[in-house]
Amino acid sequence: MDKKKFAFTKTNYILTAIGMAIIIIGLLLMTGPNCTTEYFEPDIFSVRRIKVAPVVTLIGFLTVIVAIIYKPKADKEENKE
């Protein structure tokens, strides 16, 4: 019985899930106390919120892109035949 050919393999889904988890972690790193009109919160300019969180989020998006493009070696060998 022939197996159906899917666009993604199990590896693609695992890499996508890892990328989404990294994106969520990056977005959570951006959260924190906010400023109001009566009170200024200097933590909005912390290194974690300005530099680290966007880099982590970018790495997550790149991981998702790699997960979409990734093609296992077994599939590459089948296509040559």
PDB file of N, CA, C and O in Angstrom:
ATOM      1  N   MET A   1       0.840  -1.179   0.000  1.00  0.00           N
ATOM      2  CA  MET A   1       0.000   0.000   0.000  1.00  0.00           C
ATOM      3  C   MET A   1       0.888   1.246   0.000  1.00  0.00           C
ATOM      4  O   MET A   1       1.815   1.357   0.802  1.00  0.00           O
ATOM      5  N   ASP A   2       0.601   2.159  -0.886  1.00  0.00           N
ATOM      6  CA  ASP A   2       1.398   3.379  -1.009  1.00  0.00           C
ATOM      7  C   ASP A   2       1.094   4.342   0.129  1.00  0.00           C
ATOM      8  O   ASP A   2      -0.051   4.523   0.542  1.00  0.00           O
ATOM      9  N   LYS A   3       2.174   4.956   0.621  1.00  0.00           N
ATOM     10  CA  LYS A   3       1.999   5.992   1.627  1.00  0.00           C
ATOM     11  C   LYS A   3       1.701   7.299   0.911  1.00  0.00           C
ATOM     12  O   LYS A   3       2.240   7.575  -0.161  1.00  0.00           O
ATOM     13  N   LYS A   4       0.845   8.085   1.512  1.00  0.00           N
ATOM     14  CA  LYS A   4       0.556   9.390   0.932  1.00  0.00           C
ATOM     15  C   LYS A   4       1.773  10.277   1.086  1.00  0.00           C
ATOM     16  O   LYS A   4       2.464  10.211   2.103  1.00  0.00           O
ATOM     17  N   LYS A   5       2.043  11.096   0.101  1.00  0.00           N
ATOM     18  CA  LYS A   5       3.160  12.038   0.153  1.00  0.00           C
ATOM     19  C   LYS A   5       2.655  13.349   0.733  1.00  0.00           C
ATOM     20  O   LYS A   5       1.776  14.005   0.174  1.00  0.00           O
ATOM     21  N   PHE A   6       3.231  13.706   1.858  1.00  0.00           N
ATOM     22  CA  PHE A   6       2.898  14.969   2.490  1.00  0.00           C
ATOM     23  C   PHE A   6       4.022  15.962   2.234  1.00  0.00           C
ATOM     24  O   PHE A   6       5.165  15.576   1.992  1.00  0.00           O
ATOM     25  N   ALA A   7       3.687  17.231   2.289  1.00  0.00           N
ATOM     26  CA  ALA A   7       4.693  18.263   2.048  1.00  0.00           C
ATOM     27  C   ALA A   7       5.715  18.306   3.178  1.00  0.00           C
ATOM     28  O   ALA A   7       6.895  18.557   2.936  1.00  0.00           O
ATOM     29  N   PHE A   8       5.273  18.064   4.403  1.00  0.00           N
ATOM     30  CA  PHE A   8       6.163  18.122   5.567  1.00  0.00           C
ATOM     31  C   PHE A   8       6.316  16.748   6.184  1.00  0.00           C
ATOM     32  O   PHE A   8       5.402  15.923   6.143  1.00  0.00           O
ATOM     33  N   THR A   9       7.475  16.518   6.753  1.00  0.00           N
ATOM     34  CA  THR A   9       7.715  15.288   7.497  1.00  0.00           C
ATOM     35  C   THR A   9       7.617  15.602   8.994  1.00  0.00           C
ATOM     36  O   THR A   9       7.368  16.738   9.396  1.00  0.00           O
ATOM     37  N   LYS A  10       7.818  14.568   9.794  1.00  0.00           N
ATOM     38  CA  LYS A  10       7.776  14.739  11.244  1.00  0.00           C
ATOM     39  C   LYS A  10       8.850  15.728  11.701  1.00  0.00           C
ATOM     40  O   LYS A  10       8.625  16.513  12.622  1.00  0.00           O
ATOM     41  N   THR A  11      10.000  15.687  11.062  1.00  0.00           N
ATOM     42  CA  THR A  11      11.099  16.593  11.403  1.00  0.00           C
ATOM     43  C   THR A  11      10.706  18.052  11.162  1.00  0.00           C
ATOM     44  O   THR A  11      11.036  18.927  11.963  1.00  0.00           O
ATOM     45  N   ASN A  12      10.009  18.308  10.070  1.00  0.00           N
ATOM     46  CA  ASN A  12       9.557  19.665   9.778  1.00  0.00           C
ATOM     47  C   ASN A  12       8.614  20.184  10.860  1.00  0.00           C
ATOM     48  O   ASN A  12       8.710  21.341  11.271  1.00  0.00           O
ATOM     49  N   TYR A  13       7.719  19.339  11.312  1.00  0.00           N
ATOM     50  CA  TYR A  13       6.779  19.756  12.348  1.00  0.00           C
ATOM     51  C   TYR A  13       7.489  19.997  13.680  1.00  0.00           C
ATOM     52  O   TYR A  13       7.148  20.931  14.406  1.00  0.00           O
ATOM     53  N   ILE A  14       8.465  19.166  13.998  1.00  0.00           N
ATOM     54  CA  ILE A  14       9.217  19.350  15.240  1.00  0.00           C
ATOM     55  C   ILE A  14       9.991  20.662  15.199  1.00  0.00           C
ATOM     56  O   ILE A  14       9.981  21.420  16.169  1.00  0.00           O
ATOM     57  N   LEU A  15      10.664  20.935  14.079  1.00  0.00           N
ATOM     58  CA  LEU A  15      11.414  22.190  13.941  1.00  0.00           C
ATOM     59  C   LEU A  15      10.488  23.402  13.991  1.00  0.00           C
ATOM     60  O   LEU A  15      10.848  24.434  14.556  1.00  0.00           O
ATOM     61  N   THR A  16       9.303  23.282  13.405  1.00  0.00           N
ATOM     62  CA  THR A  16       8.337  24.378  13.454  1.00  0.00           C
ATOM     63  C   THR A  16       7.873  24.639  14.887  1.00  0.00           C
ATOM     64  O   THR A  16       7.749  25.790  15.304  1.00  0.00           O
ATOM     65  N   ALA A  17       7.619  23.565  15.636  1.00  0.00           N
ATOM     66  CA  ALA A  17       7.202  23.715  17.031  1.00  0.00           C
ATOM     67  C   ALA A  17       8.304  24.361  17.869  1.00  0.00           C
ATOM     68  O   ALA A  17       8.023  25.198  18.728  1.00  0.00           O
ATOM     69  N   ILE A  18       9.556  23.976  17.624  1.00  0.00           N
ATOM     70  CA  ILE A  18      10.681  24.574  18.341  1.00  0.00           C
ATOM     71  C   ILE A  18      10.776  26.063  18.006  1.00  0.00           C
ATOM     72  O   ILE A  18      10.980  26.889  18.896  1.00  0.00           O
ATOM     73  N   GLY A  19      10.630  26.402  16.733  1.00  0.00           N
ATOM     74  CA  GLY A  19      10.667  27.806  16.320  1.00  0.00           C
ATOM     75  C   GLY A  19       9.555  28.622  16.945  1.00  0.00           C
ATOM     76  O   GLY A  19       9.779  29.755  17.370  1.00  0.00           O
ATOM     77  N   MET A  20       8.352  28.056  17.006  1.00  0.00           N
ATOM     78  CA  MET A  20       7.238  28.774  17.626  1.00  0.00           C
ATOM     79  C   MET A  20       7.477  28.969  19.116  1.00  0.00           C
ATOM     80  O   MET A  20       7.134  30.015  19.665  1.00  0.00           O
ATOM     81  N   ALA A  21       8.063  27.970  19.779  1.00  0.00           N
ATOM     82  CA  ALA A  21       8.372  28.114  21.209  1.00  0.00           C
ATOM     83  C   ALA A  21       9.401  29.216  21.434  1.00  0.00           C
ATOM     84  O   ALA A  21       9.290  29.978  22.394  1.00  0.00           O
ATOM     85  N   ILE A  22      10.405  29.309  20.555  1.00  0.00           N
ATOM     86  CA  ILE A  22      11.413  30.360  20.676  1.00  0.00           C
ATOM     87  C   ILE A  22      10.785  31.733  20.466  1.00  0.00           C
ATOM     88  O   ILE A  22      11.137  32.688  21.159  1.00  0.00           O
ATOM     89  N   ILE A  23       9.858  31.840  19.513  1.00  0.00           N
ATOM     90  CA  ILE A  23       9.163  33.111  19.279  1.00  0.00           C
ATOM     91  C   ILE A  23       8.372  33.523  20.518  1.00  0.00           C
ATOM     92  O   ILE A  23       8.402  34.686  20.918  1.00  0.00           O
ATOM     93  N   ILE A  24       7.670  32.578  21.120  1.00  0.00           N
ATOM     94  CA  ILE A  24       6.885  32.883  22.317  1.00  0.00           C
ATOM     95  C   ILE A  24       7.793  33.322  23.457  1.00  0.00           C
ATOM     96  O   ILE A  24       7.459  34.253  24.191  1.00  0.00           O
ATOM     97  N   ILE A  25       8.942  32.664  23.615  1.00  0.00           N
ATOM     98  CA  ILE A  25       9.891  33.059  24.653  1.00  0.00           C
ATOM     99  C   ILE A  25      10.383  34.492  24.402  1.00  0.00           C
ATOM    100  O   ILE A  25      10.478  35.292  25.332  1.00  0.00           O
ATOM    101  N   GLY A  26      10.691  34.805  23.146  1.00  0.00           N
ATOM    102  CA  GLY A  26      11.137  36.156  22.811  1.00  0.00           C
ATOM    103  C   GLY A  26      10.077  37.207  23.103  1.00  0.00           C
ATOM    104  O   GLY A  26      10.392  38.290  23.596  1.00  0.00           O
ATOM    105  N   LEU A  27       8.823  36.892  22.802  1.00  0.00           N
ATOM    106  CA  LEU A  27       7.750  37.846  23.082  1.00  0.00           C
ATOM    107  C   LEU A  27       7.531  37.993  24.579  1.00  0.00           C
ATOM    108  O   LEU A  27       7.229  39.089  25.052  1.00  0.00           O
ATOM    109  N   LEU A  28       7.677  36.908  25.332  1.00  0.00           N
ATOM    110  CA  LEU A  28       7.542  37.006  26.789  1.00  0.00           C
ATOM    111  C   LEU A  28       8.675  37.833  27.397  1.00  0.00           C
ATOM    112  O   LEU A  28       8.477  38.526  28.395  1.00  0.00           O
ATOM    113  N   LEU A  29       9.871  37.758  26.787  1.00  0.00           N
ATOM    114  CA  LEU A  29      10.983  38.571  27.280  1.00  0.00           C
ATOM    115  C   LEU A  29      10.732  40.057  27.075  1.00  0.00           C
ATOM    116  O   LEU A  29      11.301  40.879  27.793  1.00  0.00           O
ATOM    117  N   MET A  30       9.891  40.419  26.110  1.00  0.00           N
ATOM    118  CA  MET A  30       9.582  41.823  25.858  1.00  0.00           C
ATOM    119  C   MET A  30       8.589  42.401  26.854  1.00  0.00           C
ATOM    120  O   MET A  30       8.463  43.621  26.966  1.00  0.00           O
ATOM    121  N   THR A  31       7.885  41.541  27.576  1.00  0.00           N
ATOM    122  CA  THR A  31       6.876  42.046  28.501  1.00  0.00           C
ATOM    123  C   THR A  31       7.518  42.597  29.765  1.00  0.00           C
ATOM    124  O   THR A  31       8.674  42.306  30.073  1.00  0.00           O
ATOM    125  N   GLY A  32       6.763  43.380  30.472  1.00  0.00           N
ATOM    126  CA  GLY A  32       7.244  43.960  31.722  1.00  0.00           C
ATOM    127  C   GLY A  32       6.334  45.090  32.143  1.00  0.00           C
ATOM    128  O   GLY A  32       5.285  45.315  31.539  1.00  0.00           O
ATOM    129  N   PRO A  33       6.735  45.798  33.178  1.00  0.00           N
ATOM    130  CA  PRO A  33       5.893  46.903  33.644  1.00  0.00           C
ATOM    131  C   PRO A  33       5.804  48.007  32.591  1.00  0.00           C
ATOM    132  O   PRO A  33       6.740  48.228  31.824  1.00  0.00           O
ATOM    133  N   ASN A  34       4.681  48.683  32.569  1.00  0.00           N
ATOM    134  CA  ASN A  34       4.501  49.746  31.582  1.00  0.00           C
ATOM    135  C   ASN A  34       4.462  51.101  32.251  1.00  0.00           C
ATOM    136  O   ASN A  34       4.347  51.203  33.472  1.00  0.00           O
ATOM    137  N   CYS A  35       4.557  52.127  31.454  1.00  0.00           N
ATOM    138  CA  CYS A  35       4.520  53.499  31.952  1.00  0.00           C
ATOM    139  C   CYS A  35       3.086  54.013  31.935  1.00  0.00           C
ATOM    140  O   CYS A  35       2.272  53.605  31.106  1.00  0.00           O
ATOM    141  N   THR A  36       2.801  54.902  32.852  1.00  0.00           N
ATOM    142  CA  THR A  36       1.521  55.607  32.844  1.00  0.00           C
ATOM    143  C   THR A  36       1.826  57.101  32.756  1.00  0.00           C
ATOM    144  O   THR A  36       2.985  57.515  32.764  1.00  0.00           O
ATOM    145  N   THR A  37       0.788  57.881  32.674  1.00  0.00           N
ATOM    146  CA  THR A  37       1.005  59.326  32.607  1.00  0.00           C
ATOM    147  C   THR A  37       1.514  59.876  33.934  1.00  0.00           C
ATOM    148  O   THR A  37       2.146  60.932  33.964  1.00  0.00           O
ATOM    149  N   GLU A  38       1.243  59.163  35.041  1.00  0.00           N
ATOM    150  CA  GLU A  38       1.692  59.627  36.354  1.00  0.00           C
ATOM    151  C   GLU A  38       3.047  59.057  36.761  1.00  0.00           C
ATOM    152  O   GLU A  38       3.738  59.635  37.600  1.00  0.00           O
ATOM    153  N   TYR A  39       3.433  57.914  36.165  1.00  0.00           N
ATOM    154  CA  TYR A  39       4.650  57.231  36.617  1.00  0.00           C
ATOM    155  C   TYR A  39       5.476  56.763  35.427  1.00  0.00           C
ATOM    156  O   TYR A  39       4.952  56.136  34.507  1.00  0.00           O
ATOM    157  N   PHE A  40       6.767  57.070  35.450  1.00  0.00           N
ATOM    158  CA  PHE A  40       7.687  56.621  34.405  1.00  0.00           C
ATOM    159  C   PHE A  40       8.428  55.384  34.897  1.00  0.00           C
ATOM    160  O   PHE A  40       9.013  55.392  35.981  1.00  0.00           O
ATOM    161  N   GLU A  41       8.402  54.335  34.106  1.00  0.00           N
ATOM    162  CA  GLU A  41       9.082  53.087  34.445  1.00  0.00           C
ATOM    163  C   GLU A  41      10.358  52.993  33.611  1.00  0.00           C
ATOM    164  O   GLU A  41      10.278  52.790  32.399  1.00  0.00           O
ATOM    165  N   PRO A  42      11.535  53.136  34.230  1.00  0.00           N
ATOM    166  CA  PRO A  42      12.790  53.089  33.461  1.00  0.00           C
ATOM    167  C   PRO A  42      13.109  51.700  32.904  1.00  0.00           C
ATOM    168  O   PRO A  42      13.983  51.558  32.048  1.00  0.00           O
ATOM    169  N   ASP A  43      12.402  50.676  33.388  1.00  0.00           N
ATOM    170  CA  ASP A  43      12.661  49.309  32.910  1.00  0.00           C
ATOM    171  C   ASP A  43      12.259  49.110  31.445  1.00  0.00           C
ATOM    172  O   ASP A  43      12.638  48.109  30.837  1.00  0.00           O
ATOM    173  N   ILE A  44      11.501  50.044  30.873  1.00  0.00           N
ATOM    174  CA  ILE A  44      11.112  49.867  29.471  1.00  0.00           C
ATOM    175  C   ILE A  44      12.314  49.975  28.543  1.00  0.00           C
ATOM    176  O   ILE A  44      12.243  49.544  27.392  1.00  0.00           O
ATOM    177  N   PHE A  45      13.413  50.542  29.022  1.00  0.00           N
ATOM    178  CA  PHE A  45      14.619  50.657  28.217  1.00  0.00           C
ATOM    179  C   PHE A  45      15.699  49.673  28.647  1.00  0.00           C
ATOM    180  O   PHE A  45      16.882  49.917  28.409  1.00  0.00           O
ATOM    181  N   SER A  46      15.312  48.559  29.279  1.00  0.00           N
ATOM    182  CA  SER A  46      16.301  47.584  29.740  1.00  0.00           C
ATOM    183  C   SER A  46      16.883  46.819  28.542  1.00  0.00           C
ATOM    184  O   SER A  46      16.270  46.741  27.477  1.00  0.00           O
ATOM    185  N   VAL A  47      18.053  46.274  28.742  1.00  0.00           N
ATOM    186  CA  VAL A  47      18.732  45.521  27.682  1.00  0.00           C
ATOM    187  C   VAL A  47      17.907  44.306  27.274  1.00  0.00           C
ATOM    188  O   VAL A  47      17.865  43.943  26.099  1.00  0.00           O
ATOM    189  N   ARG A  48      17.258  43.687  28.238  1.00  0.00           N
ATOM    190  CA  ARG A  48      16.443  42.503  27.957  1.00  0.00           C
ATOM    191  C   ARG A  48      15.316  42.828  26.986  1.00  0.00           C
ATOM    192  O   ARG A  48      15.044  42.056  26.067  1.00  0.00           O
ATOM    193  N   ARG A  49      14.662  43.963  27.183  1.00  0.00           N
ATOM    194  CA  ARG A  49      13.514  44.317  26.345  1.00  0.00           C
ATOM    195  C   ARG A  49      13.910  44.953  25.016  1.00  0.00           C
ATOM    196  O   ARG A  49      13.169  44.843  24.039  1.00  0.00           O
ATOM    197  N   ILE A  50      15.047  45.605  24.963  1.00  0.00           N
ATOM    198  CA  ILE A  50      15.442  46.341  23.759  1.00  0.00           C
ATOM    199  C   ILE A  50      16.334  45.516  22.837  1.00  0.00           C
ATOM    200  O   ILE A  50      16.224  45.634  21.617  1.00  0.00           O
ATOM    201  N   LYS A  51      17.216  44.683  23.392  1.00  0.00           N
ATOM    202  CA  LYS A  51      18.188  43.971  22.569  1.00  0.00           C
ATOM    203  C   LYS A  51      17.996  42.462  22.562  1.00  0.00           C
ATOM    204  O   LYS A  51      17.969  41.852  21.493  1.00  0.00           O
ATOM    205  N   VAL A  52      17.862  41.854  23.726  1.00  0.00           N
ATOM    206  CA  VAL A  52      17.827  40.391  23.814  1.00  0.00           C
ATOM    207  C   VAL A  52      16.535  39.827  23.225  1.00  0.00           C
ATOM    208  O   VAL A  52      16.581  38.913  22.402  1.00  0.00           O
ATOM    209  N   ALA A  53      15.401  40.354  23.630  1.00  0.00           N
ATOM    210  CA  ALA A  53      14.116  39.821  23.193  1.00  0.00           C
ATOM    211  C   ALA A  53      13.925  39.882  21.672  1.00  0.00           C
ATOM    212  O   ALA A  53      13.477  38.892  21.093  1.00  0.00           O
ATOM    213  N   PRO A  54      14.241  40.992  20.999  1.00  0.00           N
ATOM    214  CA  PRO A  54      14.099  40.993  19.542  1.00  0.00           C
ATOM    215  C   PRO A  54      15.020  39.993  18.838  1.00  0.00           C
ATOM    216  O   PRO A  54      14.638  39.406  17.826  1.00  0.00           O
ATOM    217  N   VAL A  55      16.226  39.800  19.368  1.00  0.00           N
ATOM    218  CA  VAL A  55      17.147  38.833  18.761  1.00  0.00           C
ATOM    219  C   VAL A  55      16.611  37.410  18.937  1.00  0.00           C
ATOM    220  O   VAL A  55      16.666  36.604  18.009  1.00  0.00           O
ATOM    221  N   VAL A  56      16.096  37.107  20.122  1.00  0.00           N
ATOM    222  CA  VAL A  56      15.524  35.781  20.360  1.00  0.00           C
ATOM    223  C   VAL A  56      14.322  35.548  19.446  1.00  0.00           C
ATOM    224  O   VAL A  56      14.169  34.461  18.889  1.00  0.00           O
ATOM    225  N   THR A  57      13.479  36.548  19.292  1.00  0.00           N
ATOM    226  CA  THR A  57      12.318  36.433  18.415  1.00  0.00           C
ATOM    227  C   THR A  57      12.748  36.244  16.963  1.00  0.00           C
ATOM    228  O   THR A  57      12.157  35.435  16.247  1.00  0.00           O
ATOM    229  N   LEU A  58      13.755  36.968  16.523  1.00  0.00           N
ATOM    230  CA  LEU A  58      14.268  36.812  15.164  1.00  0.00           C
ATOM    231  C   LEU A  58      14.814  35.406  14.945  1.00  0.00           C
ATOM    232  O   LEU A  58      14.583  34.809  13.893  1.00  0.00           O
ATOM    233  N   ILE A  59      15.535  34.874  15.926  1.00  0.00           N
ATOM    234  CA  ILE A  59      16.051  33.504  15.815  1.00  0.00           C
ATOM    235  C   ILE A  59      14.883  32.524  15.691  1.00  0.00           C
ATOM    236  O   ILE A  59      14.972  31.552  14.940  1.00  0.00           O
ATOM    237  N   GLY A  60      13.802  32.765  16.409  1.00  0.00           N
ATOM    238  CA  GLY A  60      12.617  31.913  16.303  1.00  0.00           C
ATOM    239  C   GLY A  60      12.012  31.951  14.911  1.00  0.00           C
ATOM    240  O   GLY A  60      11.651  30.910  14.362  1.00  0.00           O
ATOM    241  N   PHE A  61      11.897  33.146  14.335  1.00  0.00           N
ATOM    242  CA  PHE A  61      11.353  33.251  12.980  1.00  0.00           C
ATOM    243  C   PHE A  61      12.266  32.567  11.956  1.00  0.00           C
ATOM    244  O   PHE A  61      11.782  31.919  11.029  1.00  0.00           O
ATOM    245  N   LEU A  62      13.569  32.711  12.124  1.00  0.00           N
ATOM    246  CA  LEU A  62      14.504  32.042  11.218  1.00  0.00           C
ATOM    247  C   LEU A  62      14.404  30.525  11.346  1.00  0.00           C
ATOM    248  O   LEU A  62      14.524  29.809  10.352  1.00  0.00           O
ATOM    249  N   THR A  63      14.184  30.032  12.565  1.00  0.00           N
ATOM    250  CA  THR A  63      14.021  28.602  12.775  1.00  0.00           C
ATOM    251  C   THR A  63      12.775  28.088  12.058  1.00  0.00           C
ATOM    252  O   THR A  63      12.801  27.004  11.474  1.00  0.00           O
ATOM    253  N   VAL A  64      11.702  28.843  12.096  1.00  0.00           N
ATOM    254  CA  VAL A  64      10.480  28.439  11.399  1.00  0.00           C
ATOM    255  C   VAL A  64      10.713  28.426   9.889  1.00  0.00           C
ATOM    256  O   VAL A  64      10.234  27.525   9.200  1.00  0.00           O
ATOM    257  N   ILE A  65      11.439  29.406   9.369  1.00  0.00           N
ATOM    258  CA  ILE A  65      11.730  29.443   7.931  1.00  0.00           C
ATOM    259  C   ILE A  65      12.570  28.229   7.535  1.00  0.00           C
ATOM    260  O   ILE A  65      12.308  27.595   6.513  1.00  0.00           O
ATOM    261  N   VAL A  66      13.573  27.909   8.343  1.00  0.00           N
ATOM    262  CA  VAL A  66      14.403  26.732   8.069  1.00  0.00           C
ATOM    263  C   VAL A  66      13.549  25.469   8.135  1.00  0.00           C
ATOM    264  O   VAL A  66      13.738  24.560   7.327  1.00  0.00           O
ATOM    265  N   ALA A  67      12.619  25.396   9.073  1.00  0.00           N
ATOM    266  CA  ALA A  67      11.749  24.225   9.196  1.00  0.00           C
ATOM    267  C   ALA A  67      10.884  24.045   7.961  1.00  0.00           C
ATOM    268  O   ALA A  67      10.612  22.913   7.560  1.00  0.00           O
ATOM    269  N   ILE A  68      10.453  25.122   7.361  1.00  0.00           N
ATOM    270  CA  ILE A  68       9.631  25.031   6.154  1.00  0.00           C
ATOM    271  C   ILE A  68      10.476  24.585   4.965  1.00  0.00           C
ATOM    272  O   ILE A  68      10.019  23.789   4.144  1.00  0.00           O
ATOM    273  N   ILE A  69      11.691  25.084   4.866  1.00  0.00           N
ATOM    274  CA  ILE A  69      12.556  24.785   3.720  1.00  0.00           C
ATOM    275  C   ILE A  69      13.230  23.420   3.843  1.00  0.00           C
ATOM    276  O   ILE A  69      13.557  22.808   2.826  1.00  0.00           O
ATOM    277  N   TYR A  70      13.443  22.931   5.065  1.00  0.00           N
ATOM    278  CA  TYR A  70      14.206  21.711   5.325  1.00  0.00           C
ATOM    279  C   TYR A  70      13.604  20.505   4.601  1.00  0.00           C
ATOM    280  O   TYR A  70      12.397  20.268   4.640  1.00  0.00           O
ATOM    281  N   LYS A  71      14.479  19.761   3.947  1.00  0.00           N
ATOM    282  CA  LYS A  71      14.072  18.549   3.263  1.00  0.00           C
ATOM    283  C   LYS A  71      15.001  17.423   3.720  1.00  0.00           C
ATOM    284  O   LYS A  71      16.209  17.510   3.501  1.00  0.00           O
ATOM    285  N   PRO A  72      14.473  16.373   4.346  1.00  0.00           N
ATOM    286  CA  PRO A  72      15.333  15.298   4.854  1.00  0.00           C
ATOM    287  C   PRO A  72      16.129  14.622   3.742  1.00  0.00           C
ATOM    288  O   PRO A  72      15.712  14.624   2.584  1.00  0.00           O
ATOM    289  N   LYS A  73      17.282  14.042   4.101  1.00  0.00           N
ATOM    290  CA  LYS A  73      18.145  13.399   3.116  1.00  0.00           C
ATOM    291  C   LYS A  73      17.475  12.212   2.458  1.00  0.00           C
ATOM    292  O   LYS A  73      17.732  11.954   1.282  1.00  0.00           O
ATOM    293  N   ALA A  74      16.633  11.480   3.156  1.00  0.00           N
ATOM    294  CA  ALA A  74      15.951  10.321   2.573  1.00  0.00           C
ATOM    295  C   ALA A  74      15.080  10.758   1.399  1.00  0.00           C
ATOM    296  O   ALA A  74      15.020  10.061   0.386  1.00  0.00           O
ATOM    297  N   ASP A  75      14.408  11.895   1.520  1.00  0.00           N
ATOM    298  CA  ASP A  75      13.597  12.406   0.420  1.00  0.00           C
ATOM    299  C   ASP A  75      14.461  12.873  -0.738  1.00  0.00           C
ATOM    300  O   ASP A  75      14.066  12.740  -1.896  1.00  0.00           O
ATOM    301  N   LYS A  76      15.629  13.416  -0.444  1.00  0.00           N
ATOM    302  CA  LYS A  76      16.516  13.877  -1.503  1.00  0.00           C
ATOM    303  C   LYS A  76      16.991  12.705  -2.351  1.00  0.00           C
ATOM    304  O   LYS A  76      17.098  12.825  -3.572  1.00  0.00           O
ATOM    305  N   GLU A  77      17.278  11.569  -1.711  1.00  0.00           N
ATOM    306  CA  GLU A  77      17.747  10.389  -2.441  1.00  0.00           C
ATOM    307  C   GLU A  77      16.633   9.779  -3.265  1.00  0.00           C
ATOM    308  O   GLU A  77      16.895   9.264  -4.352  1.00  0.00           O
ATOM    309  N   GLU A  78      15.388   9.818  -2.782  1.00  0.00           N
ATOM    310  CA  GLU A  78      14.256   9.273  -3.530  1.00  0.00           C
ATOM    311  C   GLU A  78      13.987  10.085  -4.790  1.00  0.00           C
ATOM    312  O   GLU A  78      13.582   9.527  -5.810  1.00  0.00           O
ATOM    313  N   ASN A  79      14.206  11.389  -4.732  1.00  0.00           N
ATOM    314  CA  ASN A  79      13.955  12.250  -5.877  1.00  0.00           C
ATOM    315  C   ASN A  79      14.985  12.025  -6.983  1.00  0.00           C
ATOM    316  O   ASN A  79      14.690  12.296  -8.147  1.00  0.00           O
ATOM    317  N   LYS A  80      16.187  11.537  -6.656  1.00  0.00           N
ATOM    318  CA  LYS A  80      17.201  11.301  -7.668  1.00  0.00           C
ATOM    319  C   LYS A  80      16.868  10.119  -8.541  1.00  0.00           C
ATOM    320  O   LYS A  80      17.273  10.065  -9.702  1.00  0.00           O
ATOM    321  N   GLU A  81      16.123   9.156  -7.987  1.00  0.00           N
ATOM    322  CA  GLU A  81      15.816   7.940  -8.743  1.00  0.00           C
ATOM    323  C   GLU A  81      14.734   8.150  -9.771  1.00  0.00           C
ATOM    324  O   GLU A  81      14.369   7.215 -10.484  1.00  0.00           O
TER     325      GLU A  81
END
